[in-house]
Amino acid sequence: MLAKKMNEEDVREMKEVDEEVADEEAAKPKNISKVEDLPGVGAATAEKLKLSGFDTLMAIAVATPGELIDASGVTESVARKIINVSRDALEMGFESGEELLRKRERITKISTGSKAFDNILGGGIETCAITECFGQYGSGKTQLAHQLAVNVQGYGEDAVVVYIDTENTFRPERIKQFAEGAGLEFSKVLKNVFVARAYNSDHQMLLAEKVEELITKKKLNVKLVIVDSLTAHFRAEFVGRGTLAERQQKLNKHMHALAKVADMYNLAVYVTNQVMAKPDQFFGDPTEAIGGHIVAHNSTFRVYLRKGKKGSRVAKLVDAPALPDAECTFWVKEDGVRDS
């Protein structure tokens, strides 16, 4: 009797183990390659997600539950589940340095027009990264933005630039001059530059989020996003120490959105930034970029621009992940950015 009872308990335990294994196997993603394959996502939910820009597993995997809830109306538990399943399907986790090095082979560099400037940046403005140039008025920030918009055409006739203009500084006439200086047909260049004027910080953030729609829905080959300037609206709308925390939170969210689209679609982000003078600094250059640590930490490369001698401009690389601090001189001429 005792042996029979023990056998029954063993059989029961084995059944429980088999059921647990079966549950684990069922929970694993199988042949999930598109949004419709995700558990809990029907045709209607998939359509809502796609209309909101979540049309790939990668877009869902890097989203927050709140974003998916707003987009499709699913519950928080379902949102978390489909995010986790998407990440499992894409095998998003740790990877070796060797694998990461192979992935970085897709990185390209957009020339500034000056070889000296390109050299201190390791070859030019890098894709999958945010490059910030800050400096006083007339230091060449916007001129460089126009030059990059022209130079990106070297990456194919369909290469598109998205230019978010917050200070009404974009000039198609300047694009024409730079295009002719580069030996390009200016009408073709202007067709590939998509400009939007941002009238406040919320509008600016919305335009940055719509870049992904241009890529996924309109199928544009966006290679460069320019924000000129990054902090102008934030600086004007949030005045006083009482609003500083809210301003920095919005700036942080804005730059995270830019970094996300840069990494997902292998495009470059170039932002210009205003400066202020530190009144408590009596020695050295008192110029400091607006945005504090939030902008500094979110920018992959930081370049300080200032006026040099005889009309030249000086670019100083002050922060980069794998490059030393360096400085160079360049000129902004009628036909473009050139070496001194």
FENVEN-V134127 format. One record per helix or strand of 3 or more residues. SS is the DSSP state (H for helix, E for strand). FROM is the first residue (numbers start at 1). TO is the last residue. If there is no record, write none. Layout:
ss	from	to
SS	FROM	TO
SS	FROM	TO
This chain:
ss	from	to
H	2	27
H	35	37
H	43	51
H	57	61
H	65	72
H	76	89
H	97	106
H	115	120
E	129	135
H	141	155
E	159	165
H	172	181
H	186	191
E	193	197
H	201	209
H	211	216
E	221	228
H	232	237
H	241	265
E	268	273
E	275	277
E	287	289
H	292	298
E	301	307
H	309	311
E	313	319
E	326	333
E	336	339
